[in-house]
Amino acid sequence: MATQRILDFLATRRPSGPCLVVDLDVVRDNFRAFEKAMPESKIYYAVKANPAPEILRLLASMGSSFDTASVAEIEMAMDAGAPAERISFGNTIKKERDIARAFELGIRLFAVDSVEEVEKIARAAPGARVFCRVLTDGEGAEWPLSRKFGCVPAMAVDVLRQAKVLGLDAYGVSFHVGSQQVDLSAWDRALTDAKKVFASLAEEGITLGMVNMGGGFPTRYLRDVPAAQAYGQAIFEALSKHFGNNIPETIIEPGRGMVGNAGVIKSEVVLISKKADNDNVRWVFLDIGKFGGLAETMDEAIRYPIVTERDADEKSPCVLAGPTCDSADVMYEKTPYPLPLSLTIGDEVLIEGTGAYTTTYSSVAFNGFEPLRSYVI
Ligand SMILES: *Cc1c(COP(=O)(O)O)cnc(C)c1O
């Protein structure tokens, strides 16, 4: 939703060209909602969702920790005021020299999902804490993370055992249930696997202390999603079911759920046309597309709410496309998007729920279009 502050900003500043406007008040509310819904969990904001310095500074000042994926993200979090103890290097795919640099910067918490990565960490970050990521099925997620990260629970046991052998602190298990996860039972399924790893290692005398429950908390696009409180309840019940009254330290890593609904993109209609006189589907071209920041429309996975000033008028289905000369730059075609028949070239449209995964996905200058501009207010 565009907040009044965002609407006022756009009305007074009238930025030309497409831009993202993020309302920090919404980020603050989201952080508090996570704290309230999961009071026992530490919050590690997933920096990649939106690394704007104002957002990182706000969250650092509120006591958030940070999940990072590169040395650059670690430095951004530190520049925003986060001490190294509140930063994890959560990418399971790291160069050894980046691990060493992170260690030099004071980072002591690292993600792994293979023995090969454990060996790098043992060499470059001796004695550090590691947690092993287990695969999840991603079912129920609108932006699943597939098989790229994690390993099966049986292998996680081997990975953590080897970490211990190599002098690391075998600290815990992590998972990510898939982004924009709207199935509350997804955490229960993943915690079943996490518990297996805890139990197997306990039999060998290795006691794990932490479960990193990742991100996946959704933001509202066209459909309602459960509130943070509902997620907190489901997760607490799943933790109790699997760990009884011996619940380990827990971490959550919200990205989308922290910033998605805090941002709105302002865009402009560049062209409305048809491919044949008798077509009943219009093509609407905006000044932003897949390469300008809306990469998550890939496979039409994320459907953003689009607001125009003519929404009271009758609507008809449109193909929605971006302005670049790449034929892949079409956002919605398989499922056309209903837009007002009265929509006109030059009209402004607001694309809501775009605070996460937009600015960082926009290309540098494809076709000469500048990267998505962002204002944090
Ligand atoms: C991207 C990512 C997140 C954030 O995921 P959301 O679905 O945006 O909440 C959390 N943890 C890790 C390891 C990630 O890669």
The ligand as an SDF file (V2000), in Angstrom:
LIG
                    3D

 15 15  0  0  0  0  0  0  0  0999 V2000
   17.1950  -14.3690    0.7190 C   0  0  0  0  0  0  0  0  0  0  0  0
   17.4230  -14.9850    2.0300 C   0  0  0  0  0  0  0  0  0  0  0  0
   16.6090  -14.6520    3.1030 C   0  0  0  0  0  0  0  0  0  0  0  0
   15.4080  -13.7350    2.9790 C   0  0  0  0  0  0  0  0  0  0  0  0
   14.3470  -14.3990    2.3950 O   0  0  0  0  0  0  0  0  0  0  0  0
   12.8930  -13.7290    2.3160 P   0  0  0  0  0  0  0  0  0  0  0  0
   12.0740  -14.7710    1.6680 O   0  0  0  0  0  0  0  0  0  0  0  0
   13.0270  -12.4860    1.5410 O   0  0  0  0  0  0  0  0  0  0  0  0
   12.4660  -13.4630    3.7160 O   0  0  0  0  0  0  0  0  0  0  0  0
   16.8920  -15.2180    4.3260 C   0  0  0  0  0  0  0  0  0  0  0  0
   17.9290  -16.0620    4.4940 N   0  0  0  0  0  0  0  0  0  0  0  0
   18.7420  -16.4030    3.4780 C   0  0  0  0  0  0  0  0  0  0  0  0
   19.8760  -17.3200    3.7280 C   0  0  0  0  0  0  0  0  0  0  0  0
   18.5180  -15.8880    2.2140 C   0  0  0  0  0  0  0  0  0  0  0  0
   19.3040  -16.2320    1.2040 O   0  0  0  0  0  0  0  0  0  0  0  0
  1  2  1  0
  2  3  1  0
  2 14  2  0
  3  4  1  0
  3 10  2  0
  4  5  1  0
  5  6  1  0
  6  7  2  0
  6  8  1  0
  6  9  1  0
 10 11  1  0
 11 12  2  0
 12 13  1  0
 12 14  1  0
 14 15  1  0
M  END
$$$$
